[in-house]
Amino acid sequence: MALFTKQEALDYHSMGRKGKIEVIPVKPCRTQKHLSMAYSPGVAQPCLEIAKDPSKSFDYTSRGNLVAVVSNGTAVLGLGNIGAAAGKPVMEGKGVLFKSFADVDVYDINLATEDPDKIIETVKLLEPTFGGINLEDIKAPECFYIEERLKAEMNIPVFHDDQHGTAIISGAGIINALEISGKNIADLKLVVSGAGAGAIACTKFYVGMGIQKENVFMFDSRGLIYKGRGPLTPEKEFFAQDKDYGSLAECMKGADMFLGLSVKDAINKDMVKSMGEAPIIFACANPDPEITYPDAKEARPECIMGTGRSDYPNQINNVLGFPSIFRGALDTRATAINEEMKLAAANALAALAKEPVPDEICEIYGRKLEFGSDYVIPSPFDPRVLEWVASAVAQAAMDTGVATIQLDIEEYKKSLRTRLQESKKRVALVVDAYGMDFE
């Protein structure tokens, strides 16, 4: 059942002040003195300090808490290549989530080009403005090239959430699913439906966790990816099997895990029945998964099932990752978000799922939430996510040498709790001032 009508969604975005975001000053400008300090001549003082030491831009401007969400609208949600202007509501929404879940400020940058080199050049020129870059909804294979170039050529974190967000969240689910099922990650047979940015990044992340590449059977729209099939991108070639092992249904036989980032109804109950003992099924097609939760559970009641939907258990929701990951990266003034930081985020989420869930979170879902096959991933509404993930990411940044600021992690955890509470109060005052109720 839909939670809202089409008109309600349109009203949400158009009523009152258009869109979903507003830029508000955080320093007073009520007197002549305020005006003189905010602009001329007082603004010259921080300008001169930054000119002497560019790192001072993090002290005298909003840069240290500001992320650019950059997209060209070529791979938007389940909507495809709809263009930069049509993708802007999604990018504004990303800004809302950054602010709501981690008190990170965002400017969305929507670029009217499909030329990857133009995107790279534009984003590089923006570096003095931002503390981090979140690439979003850019189609494959260009997204791989863009991210790798920017990571190599910029001195601030660059993170393509479509690739790494789902990888990190589902990776947390795998950690706990393995514990529940008693399986060894090195022995898993993994079948992947989809070979876009998300599927490839997820599978690479799992290989980093310990899945053996030879045990990965990845399917694109043309079937199993194997050597000699025909021209393959370098990303697909990495996962090419040594020969053709047959159809998706044939490869599903005996599989320990299925990852779907493709299309609705890609697999059926018979395929699930053919899988190995206590299978892990992460069906993440949006908005309708490759197989529904009820169908998968009917076929194999003991399966550990996750989807992107909030109305089924184990929601693989990127909001569990990117806000807190950037929070930890920004607060350590990290120069990158590396693999160790991503794995730290996954491990933190996996550990949090084992903690008792507050009653108010259980009430949102109308059921008891506790660690087990139907709860291997924490709820996106759990307020502890920021504290656990951001602190783990910050620690990993310091441990791996990409942090330029050292934090006392225990004190940092405490500050995160207070920061999010105070941010929510400020945002509520602004939203309530518009007097629009969307309940």
PEGI-V317569 format. One line per field, one symbol per residue. ss: DSSP state (~ for helix, > for strand, _ for the rest). psi: psi as a letter, one per 30 degrees, with the letter a starting at -180 (. if undefined). burial: + if it has 9 or more other C-alpha atoms within 8 Angstrom, else -. Layout:
ss: ???
psi: ???
burial: ???
This chain:
ss: _____~~~~~~~~~_________________~~~~~~~____~~~~~~~~~~_~~~~~~~_~~~~>>>>>>____>___>___~~~~~~~~~~~~~~~~~~~__>>>>>>_____~~~~~~~~~~_~~~__>>>>______~~~~~~~~~~~~___>>>>~~~~~~~~~~~~~~~~~~~~~___~~~__>>>>___~~~~~~~~~~~~~___~~~>>>>>__>>_>_______~~~~___>______~~~~~____>>>>________~~~~~______>>>>_________~~~~~~~____>>>>_______>__~~~_~~~~~~~~~~_______~~~~~~~~~~~~~~______~~~~~~~______>__>________~~~~~~~~~~~~~~~~_________~~~~~~~~~~~~~~~~~~~~~~~~~______
psi: kkflleeeeeeeffkbkkaglkkkkgklifleeeeeeeckfffeeeeeeeeejfffffeglgefgkkkjklggfijbgfbifleeffeeeeeeeeeeeeefghkkkkkjjkikgjeeeeeeeeeffefelflkjkkhkllfeeeeeeeeeefflglkkjjeeefeeeeeeeeeeeeeeeefglkeffkjkkkjkhaeeeeeeeeeeefffkkefgkjkkafgakjlkgfakkleeeeegklfljgaleeeffkgkfkkkkhclkgflaeeeefflakilkjjjgkkfklfkleeeeeeejfgljkkagkfgllhkikfffdeeeeeeeeefghkfljleeeeeeeeeeeeeefflkkkefeeeefglkklkafgifklkffjffeeeeeeeeeeeeeeeggfkfkkljeeeeeeeeeeeeeeeeeeeeeeefffhkkg.
burial: --------+---++-----+-------------+++++-+-++-----++-----+++----++++++++++++++---+++++--++--++++++++++++++++++-++----+--++--++--+--++++++++++-+++++++-+++--+-+++++++++++++++++++++++------+-+++++++++++++++++-+++---++--++++++---++++--------++-+++------+--++++++++++++++-++++-++-+++-+++++++++-++++-+-+++-++--+++++++--++++++++++++++++++++++++++--+++++++++++-+++--+---++-------++-++++++---+--++++++++++++++---++++---+--+++-++-++--++------+--------
